[in-house]
Amino acid sequence: MLADKIADYALSLEYKDLSERALREAKRRIIDTVGVCFPALEAPPVKIARDVAAYSTSRYGATVFGSWVKSPVQEAAFANGCAARYLDYNDTYLSKEALHPSDNIPAVLAAAEAEGVDGRELLLGVVAAYEVACRLGDASSIRDRGWDHVTYIAISAAVGAAKAMGLDRDRTVQAVNLAATPNIALRQTRAGELSMWKGCAAANAARNGLFAALLAKHGMTGPSPVFEGEMGFFKQVSGPLELSFGSGEPKLVETHIKYYPVEYHAMSAVDAARKIREKVAPDEISEVYVDTFSVGWRIIVKDPEKWDPKTKETADHSLPYVVAATLVDGSIWLDSYLEWKLRDPSVRRLLNVMKVNVDPEFDKMYPESTPVRVKVVTKGGSAYTEEVTYPRGHFKNPLSDEEVETKYLRCGGPKDALPTLWGLEKKSVRELVEALKTG
């Protein structure tokens, strides 16, 4: 049974098996994820989640970022997960089903803090959660069936939390059963005009995965066989799939750290548009042509709302808007999604002269790369074209440690916490949380 196979993998994962590269990359993902939480703390949906978490405290609790109070562990995981995801600035994994494996980190961190374990257990929980999420993404795409990718996050977060909690095999199996059955999420979250929930859906899934592990810890059992059963996951959600937990480096090392706060399929477009902006002023442009791949077109181009974004959530999932804003301003940052910027006449003018097409050759290159070609024609008839295959931050074009730190600090991550984050294997998780409170 697949739930047993997942549990066997989680139980077999030991700290001594992790290479120096895997440990370094796990720390980089934690630093990156924690960093992007800070500028999101006062965003409306994050504030709502933090306010709800503040209603109660718990002896078995975890810290909500920006607070000194320990909330119930699952509420802290949800609030911190909303902060990590809200800006669409956390890492990405591309496969049959694209997802953000770092959505697991707040839930695993909350479990590790509540349990009082050390940094090694946190790192193991994070690696396990990433592995399960990415392997599920490799195995089957569920978005075209109408299901959201966060369905996978509920399962992977349960595994990561179970690992951090030190659950045995039987309880880990039950955590998977309890996470998979009730947490099937609709893809409507990412269709049309996007709402606040877009940035909260993964946090909800991860919170529910953590809750499943907590129930399993205390002896709760779940429906079985959850994947293969008569009304199980395979028949209702994913179709038949196989997971292979092989040797070698964990899938975490193949995930991509975002260099810009945009939906990942637009990342190459930003790199290309920035290069063009260095050569052409926006008021000189008369036509804009963008070539992308089918998956990117379906997710961030095809909906009419993507050509007339009215919310931050829609704008950062709009390839046309991202390209236009970059051609105007020279880059994309968090303030690119302020309400006045969404109405900027210079950006709107470029949206009106833009065409986006699918290049069949680019489809052959995805998901190994995310190729995008941007071409502009000036009022004088000159043409400028830039093509990017591996955007900055792709695991084949990685950020340096210094660039990861720079992003963390620019987002407002506390500088004094960096030594603890880099030295996690020698620290307790509670020491890490105390260091982060300085932010």
Secondary structure as GFF3:
##gff-version 3
##sequence-region A 1 439
A	DSSP	alpha_helix	2	12	.	.	.	ID=ss1
A	DSSP	three_ten_helix	15	17	.	.	.	ID=ss2
A	DSSP	alpha_helix	20	37	.	.	.	ID=ss3
A	DSSP	three_ten_helix	38	40	.	.	.	ID=ss4
A	DSSP	alpha_helix	44	53	.	.	.	ID=ss5
A	DSSP	beta_strand	61	63	.	.	.	ID=ss6
A	DSSP	beta_strand	70	72	.	.	.	ID=ss7
A	DSSP	alpha_helix	73	86	.	.	.	ID=ss8
A	DSSP	three_ten_helix	101	104	.	.	.	ID=ss9
A	DSSP	alpha_helix	105	115	.	.	.	ID=ss10
A	DSSP	alpha_helix	119	139	.	.	.	ID=ss11
A	DSSP	three_ten_helix	143	145	.	.	.	ID=ss12
A	DSSP	alpha_helix	150	165	.	.	.	ID=ss13
A	DSSP	alpha_helix	169	180	.	.	.	ID=ss14
A	DSSP	three_ten_helix	187	190	.	.	.	ID=ss15
A	DSSP	three_ten_helix	196	199	.	.	.	ID=ss16
A	DSSP	alpha_helix	201	217	.	.	.	ID=ss17
A	DSSP	alpha_helix	233	233	.	.	.	ID=ss18
A	DSSP	pi_helix	234	238	.	.	.	ID=ss19
A	DSSP	three_ten_helix	251	254	.	.	.	ID=ss20
A	DSSP	three_ten_helix	264	266	.	.	.	ID=ss21
A	DSSP	alpha_helix	267	277	.	.	.	ID=ss22
A	DSSP	three_ten_helix	282	284	.	.	.	ID=ss23
A	DSSP	beta_strand	285	292	.	.	.	ID=ss24
A	DSSP	alpha_helix	294	300	.	.	.	ID=ss25
A	DSSP	three_ten_helix	304	307	.	.	.	ID=ss26
A	DSSP	alpha_helix	312	315	.	.	.	ID=ss27
A	DSSP	alpha_helix	319	329	.	.	.	ID=ss28
A	DSSP	three_ten_helix	334	337	.	.	.	ID=ss29
A	DSSP	alpha_helix	339	342	.	.	.	ID=ss30
A	DSSP	alpha_helix	345	352	.	.	.	ID=ss31
A	DSSP	beta_strand	354	358	.	.	.	ID=ss32
A	DSSP	alpha_helix	360	365	.	.	.	ID=ss33
A	DSSP	beta_strand	372	378	.	.	.	ID=ss34
A	DSSP	beta_strand	383	388	.	.	.	ID=ss35
A	DSSP	alpha_helix	401	410	.	.	.	ID=ss36
A	DSSP	three_ten_helix	415	417	.	.	.	ID=ss37
A	DSSP	alpha_helix	418	422	.	.	.	ID=ss38
A	DSSP	three_ten_helix	424	426	.	.	.	ID=ss39
A	DSSP	alpha_helix	429	436	.	.	.	ID=ss40
###
